[in-house]
């Protein structure tokens, strides 16, 4: 499972930083198949990385050569050595530029491919997948996890190779300079490494606690901004400021504890490193005095030792980065290995219109997440093409489940659903849903323009087609009243429009789609009387000559349908027209009619 989004500089969680097995490593390498199309860029970047590392490793040797020149023990002049030094600096700059450029080409392009494929996979997954995961988790995989891989391709691989090459090359060179001094220097490393492991674990644990507390503070911000109307209605601004402040204070206290331990750790490392260097200077000085090595070699040795020390510290950071990358790779692969319900890689299937004959034959259904609770218990419904039916019943009776099964959101547990006599399992999901339109109770619009939201019903539709759909949906009048007309921005989730306006946009979208089967899910239940009249007129226009299934609590909207099915606890208990069911003594529908239409005494 993906974790929440990590901030810049955040330590890896314990789940991220697990011990890497060979199987984990092989699995992580599968993600790097996205690099294959850009392998020539990768090879070029690697060549420039080798050249850049080689020029860097030459610096201490050149400094030693300068010292030899000053002491008069070199065949070169000072100008010659400095000229060589300058030439190598220029080459280093050129090599570094091309290394960064080629690795950036690889990382940016390959990670764009990863994001494209992961998003394409997510959006083609079935509804049950989204019911088991939070939106924040999925967006984290597209952002934080892919960014983690990008950092590895653009920075970590190059740095890991550089540090390893510096460590090996530097160690070989100082062994060549003086094996005695090398052994003395290596004897100081275990103390530093043990201290780094002990302090590092504790600091990492505290850093994670600080990040968790910062995440908790961010949750407060998210909740209050999403429910800002409630906060202001109850005048709880001070309460929320206090809650956020207290959470930040807890985070600061943990961060300051981390800083104290980090300060002790850094101080110890500085003391140990410089103490080690002083020891090397002392021992190396004695070797110089005894004539075993020249002073220039000692100076070169000290510079290489500094390079090696930096490499050892860097390799630890790189390993932690690789650990995080393995975790990120697993989470991305987990998404990519999910079975899609739509094949987004192939062209859309040819549009095959259906007439709209719908039949449910003894359908049984249990939600995968709640296998112990049967939602539909042998439901049978027949809707002839162009006819209108209504589903009525208490919440939880199974009304919405019936239309979800018709949309093929879930596989049925038993029985059969057919459209035009053809079993639903034989339909391609895309082919089926292109013949169905839904007008929901809670309309969700995209944050773009009115034109874009209506055109969503038929991508590529002309402005004339969009305007005609808006006219039929009784939406054109209020659209034209806006200064920007169809180009009016509706805001996130359509927040700039009223409920009735959003509903009519949704109806216009459905009209433009021109479906054979129409599903109306409580389409007028949350509207005022005036808006309901406009929306109902638009719905009457939309329902003409279409198979229509209406989910309704407000019975006034379904008096004219051909058949009403009354559900209770997953079963159809009454069937008939409005007039027939209203006359059944002690019938469920008749009681609902009394509750909604008879005045309260």
N, C-alpha and C positions, 0 to 999 in steps of 0.2 A: 504494500500500500504506500502511496506517496505521502510524504509528510507535508506540513504546511510550508509555505514559501519562506526561504531563508533570506535574511538580510545580508548586505555586503559585509564581509569580514566575519560572518558568524561561524562558530565552530561547527563541525559536523556532529550530528546526533550520534548516540551510541549505535542506533540501528544502521546509520550510514557507515560508521567506521568499524564495521565488523571485520573479523579476520578473513583475509582473502584465500579461498581455496582454489585449486586448479580449475574446478568446474565453474566457479564464479568468474574466474578470469577469462575462460573460454567463452562464457555467455556474454561477458562485457565486450569481448572482441567482435561479436556479431554486429554490434552497433556500428563498428568502424567500416562496415561494408559500404556505408554512405560516402566514405572517402575515396573509394575505388574510381569513380568517374573523374576525380581530380588528382589521380596518383602522380601524374607528371609534375604538377605544381608541388605536391608533397615531396617528391624526390629532389626537385630543385631546391626547395626550402631546406631539406636535410643536408644537401651538399654545402649550401651556404652556412648552415649551422656548424658543420665540421670545420669549415675554413675559419669561421668566426672564433670557434673554441681554440683552434690551433694558434691563431694570432694572439689571443688572450694569454695562452700559456707561454708565449715567447716573452712577455713583458718582464717577468722576474729575471730571466736569463740576460735580457738586454740591460737591466739595471745593474746586474753583476758585472757585465762587460764595461759599462760606464765607470764603475769603481776600479776595474783593472786598468782602464785607460788613465784615470787620475793617478793611480799608483805607478804608472809607467810600465805595466806588466802585460800590455796588450799590443798586438801587431797593428791594430787600427788606431786612427786618430779620433779625437773627441768629435770633430765635425762629421766624420764618416759614421760613427755610431749613432749620433743624434739624427743624421739624415735617414739612416735605416729605421730608427725609431719612428720618425715622422712618416715614412712610407708605410710602415706597418699600421700606424694609427689610421691613415687614410684607407688602407685596405680593410681594417677592422670596421670602420664606419660604413663602407660600401657593402661588405658582407652582411653586417647587421641589418642594413636597410632591406636588402633582398630577402634575408631570412624572414623578417617580420612580414614583408609584403606577400611572399609566397604562402607562408603559413596562414596569414589572414584570408587569402583567397580560398584555401582549403576549408578553414573553419567556418567562414561566413556562408559559403555556398553549400557545404555539406550539412550544416546545421539548419539552413533554410529548407533543405530537402527533408531532414528529420522532422522539423516542425510541420511541414506540409503533409507528410505521411501520417504523423501522429494525429493531427487535426482531422485529416481525411478518415482515419480509422475511427476516431471518437465519434464523429458526426454520423457514421454509418452503423454504429452499434445499436442493438435493440434496447427498448425501454427498460427492461429489468436491470440492465447494466447501470443505468443512471439512477435507478432507485436504490442501489447498493452503495453509491459513491456520492460524495459531496462535490459541488461545482468547484469549490476552492481547491480541492485535491487534484482535479483534472487540469485546472488552469496552472497549478503548480508544476505539473509534469511538463506542460508546454513551455513554461517560463524557467523556473529554477532548475529543473532536471536537465533540460536541453542546454541551458546556459552553463551548467556544470561540465557537460561534454565539450562545449565550445571552448571553455577555459583550458581543458586538457589538450585539445588539438592546437590551439593557438599559443599557449604559454607553457603548460606543464610538461608536455613531451620534450619540447626544446630545452627547458630548464633542467629536466631530469637527465637528459643526455649530457648537457653541459657540465652538470655537477659530477656525474659519474666519470666523464672524461677528465675533468679537472682533478678529481680524487686519484684516479689511476695514473694519469700522466704525471701529476705532481709528485705522487709517492715514488714512482719509478725514477724521476729525476733526482729527488733528494737522496734516494738510495745510492744513486750513482755518485752524488756529491760526497756523501759521508754516511756509511751504514751505521756507524756508532751513534751519530747525532740523530739519525732517523729512528733508531730503536729507543733512544732517550725521549724523543718527541712523542712517539706512539704510546709510551708508558703513561703519559698524562691524559690520554683520551678516555680510558674507561671511567675515570672519576666524573668527567664532564657528561658522558653519555648516561651513566646511572642517575646522576642528578637531574638531567633533562627528562628522563622517563618518569621519575617520581614526581617532580614538580609539574611536568606536562599533563599528567593524568588529572591531578587535582585542579589545575588551572582550567583544563578543558571541561571538567564537571561544573565548576562555578560559572564558566562562560555559557554553558548550555542553560543553567538555571536563569542567568540574566536574560538570555534570548527568550526563554519560555515566559518570563515575566513581562518582557517587552511585547510578546505576542498577546498575552492576556490584556495588556493595556490597549493594544490595537483592536482587540475584540470589543472593548468598551466604546471606542471611537466608532467602529463600524455599526454597532447596535444603535447607538444614539443618533447617528446621522441617518440611518434607515428609518428610525422611528421619531424623527425630529418633531413631527406634529404632536405626538403623544407627550414628548418631553415638555414642549411649550404649553400644551393644554393643561398640564398639571404643574406648571411653573417650577420644574425640577432642574433648571439649568445649574444652580449651585450644587445640588446633589450629584449631578453627573460630573461637574468639574472636580468635586471632592473625590469621587470614586476614581476618576482618571489620575488625579494627583497622588492619591494613596498608592495606586498601582505603580506609578512612576517612581515614587519614593522607595518602594520595595525593590524595584529594579536597580535603582541607583545604589542602594545599600549593598546588594549582591555584587554589582560592578566594582564598587570600591574595595570590597574584600578581595575580589579577583585582582584588582590593581595592586594591592599590598603584596599578595603572593607573587604576582608577576614581577614587581619591583625587587623582591628578595631574590627571585630566580635570576633576573637579569644581572643584578649586582653580583651574585655568586658566579655566574658565567663570565662576566667581565673580569672578576678577580681571578678565576681559575685560568681563563685564556691568557690574560696578561702575565699571571704568575708563571704559566707554562712557557710563554715567550721569554720571560726573564730567566727562567731555568735554562732554556735553549741558548740564550745569549751568554749566560754564565759558562755553560758547558762548552758551547761553541768557541767562546773567547779563549778558554783554556786550550782547546785544540789548535786554535790559531797561534797562541803563544808557543805551543810545543812544536809548531811547524807542520802539523798533520794536514791542515787545510789552509788555503789562502783566505784572507779577509773577504775578498770578492765572493768566494763561494759561500761564506757564512751569511753575507747579506742576501745572496740569492736564495739560500736555504730558508731564511726567515720569511722572505716574501712568499715563497712557495708554501711554507707552513700556514701562513695567513690564508692563502687561497684554499688549502686543504681543509682548514677549520671551517671556513665559510661553506665549503661543499658538503661537509658532514652535516652541518645544521640544515642546509638546503635540501638534502636528500630526505631528511625526516619530514619536512614540510611536503615534499613531493609525494612521499608515500601516503601521507594523510589525504592528500588530494586524490591519489589513485583509489584509495579506499572509498572516498565519497563518490567517485566516478562509477565504481562498480555498483554501488547502491542505486545511483541515478539510472544506469544502464538497465538494471533489472526492472526498475519501475516502468521505464519506457517500453522494454520488451514485453512486459506484462500486458500493456495496452495493445501493442502490435500483434500479439498472439491471440487476442480475443476474436471470436468468429463474428464477422459482420453480417448484417441482414441485407445490406445493399452492396452491390459490387460497383464501387465508385471508379474503378480503373477502366471499365468497359463503357461503351456508348450506352445511352439510355435505350431500353427496349422500345420497339415500335409501339406507338400509342394505339391500343386496341380498345375502342369504346365499348362499354357494357350497357345493357338495357336497364338494369337495376332491379331485377327480380332477386330478392334476398330471402333466404330460408335458414332458420336455426332448427336443427332436428335433434331433440333430446341432448342438448349441449350441457356438459358438465365442466366446471372449471375450478381450479385451486391455484392461488397465487404461489409462485415458486418460493417466495420468502415466508409464506405461512401455509405449509403443506397440511397442517392439521385442521385447517378451516376451509370447508368447501363453500365457495361463493355462489356458484350456480349449480342447481340440482335438477338437471333434466329439463332445460328450457327449450320450448318449441315455439317459433314465431315464423309467420309467412307474410311477406310484403311483396305484392305484385308491383311491377315496374310502374312508376308514376303515382303510386298510392302513398298515403300519409298515415303513419301510426304514431302513437305516443306511449312512452313508458312512464308509469306512475308508481310511486311507492315511497316508503320512508327512506331516509339516508341509510346506506349500507345494504339496501335490498338487492343490489346488483345491476341497477340501471346503467351506470357508467361503464361497468365491466362489459356489458353486452356490446356497446359501441366500440370499446377498446379491442374486443375480440374480432369484431367486424373489420377494424382497421389493421388487424394482424399484428397488434402490439405484443400479444402473448400467444403461445400455442395452447389450444384447448386440451382439456384432460380427457374428455370423452364426447361422443356424439359427432355431429357434422355441421359445418356451415357451408352454404353454397351461394354463389352469385351467378345468376343466369344458368342455374343447374350445374355449374362447374365447382368442384370442391375448392375451398379457399386455399388448401395446401398446395394446389396446382398453380396458384397465381404467383407471379413474381411480385415482390412487395411493392416495387416502384410502379409496376403496371396497375396493381390494384388501387393504390392510394391516389394515383392521378385521376381516377374516376370518382373520388370521394372528396367532399369538402366539409369542414367543421366550423361552425360558429359557436365559440364557447361562451360561458357565462363571464369569465374573467378574460377579457381580450388583452393579449400582450402584443404591442406593436414594437417594431424596431425603432431605433432612435433617429432615423433619417427623415426624409420628407414624406408627406401624405402620398405623393405620386409613387414613391418607391414601395410604400407599404401596400398600396392597392395592386401595383404591378407584380407584387410577390405571388399573387394568384396565377399569373401567366407571364413569366419572365420574357421580356422582349416585346410586350404589348405596346402599341402606339399610344400617344397621348389621347387621341380621339377615342380609342377603346377604353382607356382608363376613365375618361370623362363620362362616357356612356354608362359604365358600370357604376360610377358615383351617382349619376342621375337616377338610375334605377333603385339605388340604395337610399334615396332621399338624403344624400350627403352633399350634393353639388352646391346647394344653396349656402350651407355654412362654410364650405370650402372656398367658394368665391367671395365670401365676406372677409376672408383674410387677405391682407395686402399681397402676400406672396402666392396666394391660391394653392395650387397643387404642390408648389415647392416649399410650402410651410414646413418647418422642422417641428416634429411632434414631441421631441424630447425623449429621454430615457423611459422606455416602456409606455410611451404615449402620454406622459404626465401632463403635457400642455393642453390636452383635450379632455372634454367632459366624458362621463361614462357613456352617454347616448351617442356622442360623436365617435368615440372609439368603436362602439358596437356597429355603427353604420359603415365605418371604414372596413371592419371585418366582413360585413355583408357584401360590400362592394368587391372586396377581394375574392369572396366565394362566387359572386356573380361572374367575375372575370374568368374564373377557373372553369365555369360552365360544367359542373360535375353531373354525373348521372345519379349519384347517391348523395343526399345531404343530411348532415347530422346537426341538430340544434340542441345544445346543452344549456338549458336554462337561460336562453339568449336574452330574455327581457326581465329577469327576476329582480335585478338590482336597479331598475330605472324608475324615474318619476313618471307620472301619468302622461305628460306631454311627450316626453322622449319615448315612452313605451308605444304610444300611438304611431309615431314616425317610424320607429324600428319595426313594429308589427306590420305596417304597410309595406316596408321594404322586404320583410320576410315573406309576405304573401306573394310579392313579385318573384322572389328567389325560389319559392317552393313550386312554382308552376311547372307541371309536367316533369317533376323529379321525384324519385323515391325519397321520402323524407322520414327520418326517425327523430322524434322530438322527446327529449328528457324534460319533464316539467313537474314543478311543484304547484305553480299557479294554474289552476284548472281552466281559468277563463281563456287561456291561450290555445287550448286544445279541443274546444267544443266541436270544431268542424273537421277533425281528423276522421279517417275512415275506420280505424280500430284503435281502441285503447287497451293496453296490457297492464294489469295491476300486479306488481311484484311484492312478495313478502318473503324474506329470508331465503332469497335465491330461487324462488319458485313463482310461476305465474298462477295466481289464484283467481283472477277474474279477467274476462275478455269480452269486449263489446263496444258499442258506440257510447257516446256521452249520455244520450237519452236512455239507452238500455241499462247502463250501469247505475245511473242516478236513481232509477226506480227500484233497484234491488234492496229489499228491506234488510237492514243490518249488514249491508255490503260494505266493504272497505272503501270503495270509491264513493258510495252514497254518503258515508260518514265524512269523508273529506270534503264533499260538496257542501254538506251542512255546515261544517266548520268554516269554510271560506266564504259562503254566500249568505247564510242566514244571520240576521242581526243578533248581537249579544243582548240579552235582556238585563 
